[in-house]
């Protein structure tokens, strides 16, 4: 049964810019809401904030440029009617005459699906594959080409926390309310706050007390981490192990990304943290794809396939999530050591952070002199066996970030 059967049915009735597959309709439905409103409820065009609103049921009065007209829609019998369909004044108004049901569609969600229609052709002819790998890649490519690859749901709480905490006037009450809206994140925050990581002297039993205990800044970092963690799940042991390894690398990359941004005073450290966390997101659909096809388990070199395909699939995920061109660039170049930006960007920060992670974890990585991102960020080029001087000089900040994210301090 679809997660939002009513919303999917309503979306199918709309005149959207392009024909969407069943999976795409479901993905779009996951970002939409049905909102009941009482008589005399009103909204002005200026209050939309990148939303499209549709009257799914009920009667309303529209006042556009001083001209009034009635609109109505009957759930199940007529298609939803868009409010503020055409351009107009900020003072344009819609007033509910009766109890109404509105369909709320974020503009970013639709734009992201449209972005997936760009040419995603994979240059498979240059990749050496055995017969099983070729079959696997062919099936995956067909799903991508048909825009039917299952993508992880947009981590709303993580992104709302990022947006909320940019406001200097936001306090504990607002942050607490947002965290409590996601039971999984709230529970994980309480568990972590009561763990030895934060050495609580007494048990913390409320989200508000947890925020007070670990501080506003640590709460922002930790809850963003906990919310995004939900995307990295799988059923079978091999897939779970692969997902855990990808997530562990992402967390390490996030720590180094924020520290690089802070130390060099480049861009926004909180967005750099997000860049690190999503840098490997393209691996998630690939691992889930294998997870549902046991015939590939044990035969496909999973790590190799992830390395080959996570860039292009990461672009699909970040486009679908609507995180912006800067984060798309992060995902696109997550495995491209030769990436050279014209100026410092989050993709360069994430690549250097990945290099630092690989060095620390004993993973394969090229010499720093072969990674142009070091030069772009104006970092000292580490000699063989050395770490990044600009990071290692600030051991206290590095240890604190490791502590917040539950990583070992050597």
N, C-alpha and C positions, 0 to 999 in steps of 0.2 A: 504493500500500500504506500503511495507517495506520502512524503512527510507533510506536504501542504496541498491536499487534493483540491480544495476550493481555490486556492491561489493559482495553481497550475491551470485549472480550467478557465479562470478569468483571464490569465495571461494569453492563453490560446485564442481568446476572442479579440484581443487588441490588434490594431494595425501597427505592428512593430516594423522597424526598418528592414529587417531580413527575416527569412523563415528560420525558426529555431528548431533543433532536434528535441526529442523528448528529454534527453539528459540536460540539454541547455535550458529548457523550460524549468526543469526541476532546480537547476543551479540558480536560475534567476529568482525562482520562488523562495529559495532559502534566504534571499536578501530583502524580500518584500514583507509587508505586514498588512493585515486587514484590521482597520481601526473603526470601532463604532463611535458615533458622536451623537450628542443629544440635540433636540431642537434649539435653535438660536446660536448654536456653535458657529463661529466665523473664522475665516482665515483670509489674509491679504496676500497678494502676489509676492510682496517683499519678504514674506515669512517662509517661502518655500525652501530656500537654502539647498539648492541642487537636488530637489525632489520633484517627482511627477506624481500628482494626485488624480485618482479616478473615482468617480461616484459609481459604486457597484450596486447600491440599493438605496432607494429613498428619493426625496424631493428636495431641491435646493434652489436658491435664488442667486443668480449671477449679476453683478453690477460691474460692467466693463466700460470705461470711459463715459460714465454717467448713464449708460443705457442698461436697463434691467431686462432679464429674461429668465424664465423658469427652465430648469433641466430636471430630468428624472431618469431613473434606471431601476429595473426590476431584476433582482438576482435570479439567474436561471432562465430568464426570458429575453433579456436584452444585454447587449455588450456594455461594459462600463464606459462612462462618458468622462473624458479628461477635463479636469478643471484647469483654467488658464492655458488652454491649448495653444493659443496664438499670442504673439508678443503684445504687450500693452503697458499700462501704467503700474507703478508700484502700489498705487491705491486701489487697484482692481480688487473686488471683494466677492467672496462666496459665503452665503449664509444658509444654514440648514433650516428648511421649513419643517421637517419631520426628523425622527430618528433616522440616521443615515449610516451606511457602511461604506467606508473609503478604502481604496487600495493604494498603499504607499509604495512607490517604486523609486529607489535611489538612482539618480542619473548615472553614477559611476558604475553600477552593476550592469546596466544596459550597454554603456560605452565599452566596458571590459569585454563583454561577449562579442561585440562588433569587432573589437581589436583582434579577437581570436581568428577572424576570417582572413587575416593577412597570410601571405604565402609562408607556410611552415614546412616546405619540402625539405626532406633530409637527404643529404648527399651520401647515400649508402654505398655507392659504387666504390668509394675510396676506402671503405672500412673492411678489413679482413675478418670474415665471419665463417664459422662452420655452419653446417646445415641447420642445426637446432637454433643457433643464434640468429641465423637468417630468417627462420620461420617466426621466431619471437619478435624480431625487429619489424618484420613485415606486418604482423598483426597489430603491433603497437602503432606503427605508422598509419595504418588504415584508420584507426581510431582518431589519431591526431588530425589526419587529413579530412575526416568527416566531422570534426569538432565534437567527438563523442567520448573523448578520454575523460574519465572521472577525475575531477580536480578536488582538492581538499577545500572544505568550507572556509569562508572568510573569517578570520579570528576577530570578531567584532569587539570583544572586551579588550583585547590587547591594543587594538587600534584606537578605541575610544579612550583608553588610559593615556596613550601617547598624546592624543589631541587635548584631552582634559587638562593634563598637567603642563601644557604650554601656557595656560592662563595663570599668571602670577597671583590672581585673586582666589583661585580654587583652594579650598581647605580640606581638612580631614573628613568632614561630613559628606562632601560631594564624592570624594574618592571612595569612601566606605560604601556608599550607596551603589556606586557602579560595580565595585568588586562583588558585593552581595547579590548582584543580578545574575551572576554565573556561579552556581553552586559548586562546580568542580574547581574553579579557580579559588573561590573562597575557602573551601575545605583544604586545598593544597597549601594555601597561604598559612592557615592556622597550623597545619601539620609542620610546615617548615619553621614557623616562628617558635614552635615548642620543641624543635629539634636541638641537638647540641651545637648546631651552627651558630645560633644566636644566644645560647647559654641563658635561657630564661630562668629566673629564680622561682617563678611560680607559673602554673599553667595558664595560658592565654585562651580564653573561651569565646571571644568575640572579635570580629574583623576590625572594629574600631580600636580595640585594645592592641591588636596586632600591628596596626598602622602606627600607633603611638610608640609601641615597644621598639620596632625596628627603624622607624623614621620614614618620612615622606619620600625621600629620594630612593632608599632601599626598597620601599614598597613598590614604587613605580617600576624599577628594574625587575624586581622579582615577579610581580604579577604579569608583566609583559612576557617574561620568560615562561611562566606557568601556563598562560593562555595559549601561546604558540605551541607549547609542548603537545597539546591535544591533537595537533595535525599529524604528529609523527607516531602513528599507531599501525599495527599489523596483527594478523592472527597467528600465523605459523611461526615456529621458533626461528627458523633460518631468516625469515623476513623481519621478525622482531629484533633479532640480533643486528641485522643490517641497519634497521631503522635507528636502533640505539646508538650505533657507531656514528651514523650521520648526525644525529641530534647532539651527541657529545662533541663532535667537531664544530657544530654550529654554535654551541654555547661557548666553547673556547674562543672561537672566532669573534663572537659578540664581545667578550671581555677585552680582547686585544683591540677590536675596532673602536670601542668607546675610549679606551686609554690612549690610543693613537690620536683620535680626534681631540681629546682633552689636552694632551701634552703639546700637540702642535697648534692648538687653537684653530683648528680647521673645521669648518662646517658645524653641524649640530651633534654633540656627543650622544644625545638620546637617539637621534635618527641613525647615527653610526652603529649604535647598539642593535637597533632593528635591522640594519643592513647585515650585520654579522649573523643574526638569528635566521634571516630568510635566505642567506647566501646559498644554502644547500636545498632549498625547498623543492627544486626540480626533481630531486631523488625520490620524493614521497610518492607521486603517482606511479613511478616506475616500479618501486618496491611493492606497492599495493597491487599493481598489475600482475606481478609475479606471484604475489601472495594468493591470488584467486585462481592461479593456473598451476596446480601441483605438477603437471607434466614437464614444466620447465625447471622445477626445483632440483638442484644438484647437478644440472647439466649446463645451465647458463652461468657464465662467470658474472655474477650479479654486480660486483664492484666495477668491473670493466664496462658493463652496460650503463651503469649509473654515470660513470665518468664520461662516456661518449654522448649521452643524451640529456643529462640534467640541465645543461645550459638552455637548450631550446624549449624544454618542457618547463623549466623555471620561468621563462618569459611568459608562457601561457598562464601559469599560476598567478604570477604577479599582475599580469594584465587583468585577469579575472577578479583578483582582489582589489584592483583599482588603487594600487599604492603609489603610482606615479612613475614617470620616465626614469628618475634617478634610481629607484629600486629595481626597475626592469633591467637597467644596465648592470646592476649588481648580479642578478640571477644569470643574465646572459653570459657574463664573463667569469663566472664562478670557477671555471676550470681552465681559464685562458691566461696562463702565466705571462704571455707576451702582450697583453692588453696595455696600450699606452693612451692615456687621456690627454687632451690638450691642456687641461688644468686639473687641480685636485678635485676628486669626486668620491662618492661613497664606494663605487666599484673598486677604485684604487686602494682605498682604506681597507676594504674587505679582503682584497687579494694579499696585501701585506700582512693582515691579521691571519689569513689562512697559512701564509708562509711561516709565521711565528708559531702557529698551532702545529703545523706539520713538523717543524724542527723540534718542538717540545715533546711531541708524541712519537717521534721516531718514524714518521711517515715520509714517503718519497716527496722530494721537493727540489727544485733547481737551485743553483747558487744565486744569492741575492743580486749579484751583478747581472744576471740574466732576467731579472724581473723589473721591467721599466717603471712599475708603480713606485718603487723606492725613489727613483729620480724625480718622478712627478710630484711626490709628496715632500721632496727635498730632505729625505732621510739619509743618514749616514749609511753607506753600504757595508754591511757586516762582512768580516772576513770569514773564511771557512771555520766552522765550529763556534762562531760567535752569535750572540743574539742581537736584537735591536737595541742599541745604546739608549736611544731616547725613551724606551719603555723600561729597560732594566735599571735605569737610574732612579726611577720612582717605584721602589719596591713596596712602599706602604700602600700606595693606591692599587697596585697590582694584587697585593695580598687581600685588601679589602674587597675588591671585586670578586676575587676567587671565593672568598668566604660567603658573600651574598649568593653566589650561584652554586654553592656546595661543591666547589672544585678543590682538589688537594693543593696545599701550599708546600712546595718542596723545601 
